[in-house]
Amino acid sequence: MKKHNFYAGPSILPEFTKEKTAEAALNFAGTGLSVMEVSHRSKEFVAVMDEAQALVKELLKVPDGYAVLFLQGGASTQFLMAPYNLMDKKAAYLNTGAWSKKAIKEAHFFGEVVEVASSADTVYNYIPKGYTVPSDVSYFHYTSNNTIYGTQIPTPNVDVPLVADMSSDIFSRPLDVSKYDLIYAGAQKNLGPSGATLVIVKEEALGKIDRPIPTMLDYRTHINAGSMFNTPATLPVFACLQTLRWLKENGGVEAMEKKNIEKAKVLYDEIDRNKLFKCTVDAVEDHSLMNVTFVMTPEFAEFEKEFLEYATSKGMLGIKGHRSVGGFRASIYNAMPVESIQALVDTMREFENLK
Ligand SMILES: *Cc1c(COP(=O)(O)O)cnc(C)c1O
């Protein structure tokens, strides 16, 4: 039976990425050695790092003056590296979910945190609007896509530099990088395996604060060393490069956005139509195109477990919702084909017919 991968992360990758990485696991760039066994300073691996950085710049039209890094420690380490390097006395944060909350917790180690708005009151099922960002903050931090709660945010229109956690929607749509001092993303949602973290940082924004920064946590260390200060996660970076090549081959982020809008519509329309299900996010403009969260309607609440088992038996993997939301979550990242979404929709219809 065909398996359809709806896991939130680690999650679905293009076949191209998996095939090329599998080949390189045995024979990397004609070396006769695995990509896991060659020096990160070899000319073959340096070429991988260089091309990956160049493709990130090309795909996102990154302006001059920004550095692209592949670090380790996940987005979770960026929660503290961001304020360590960029926060003078004060920074503003938007609280739209568990990941925002974790970022806010780390920022408190470095100064005053202004939480401009929060949707914690209703389990983060909407994006707060109409908030004010103070003008005397070092930056405004937000989570562009809330992986757990199924909400997504367009680039906010504020007068201070932006810092964003884009772990679960990077490369899913075009972006004006010039509005940001820092963008970061754990690779394992839309780019590659876990182990690599993509960082795009404005070089001019660094070196402006007085606090001493430990070497490994200072972005300048990694910029000066071409993202090779210490051993990078060589196999994950190799896999990320394959996804970047696949993105370019398939029309880049503009084409991805178009496809993602079409794909998500298939599932949101069915949730709307089907009497068994309802979306956890009411405002259509807040709907994530990457993670679709839904629950059983109150009349059919008792069938939640049964639907999960039914869907699993039909090859739908990873659709159990996060424990804080319950219900279901279908993660439909860039690599997810519309056929898999259609298969989930068919399963929802079949189950409705059984009730
Ligand atoms: C998964 C996720 C994280 C955590 O990433 P790690 O790489 O595990 O630290 C942070 N933010 C968002 C939005 C995520 O989806």
The ligand as an ORCA input file, in Angstrom:
! r2SCAN-3c Opt
* xyz 0 1
  C      10.038     22.287     14.781
  C      10.092     23.735     15.104
  C      11.045     24.270     15.988
  C      12.035     23.410     16.735
  O      13.093     23.102     15.926
  P      14.355     22.276     16.460
  O      15.189     22.229     15.218
  O      13.842     20.947     16.904
  O      14.977     23.038     17.564
  C      11.045     25.639     16.192
  N      10.171     26.437     15.583
  C       9.247     25.962     14.723
  C       8.301     26.903     14.063
  C       9.181     24.596     14.470
  O       8.262     24.115     13.621
*
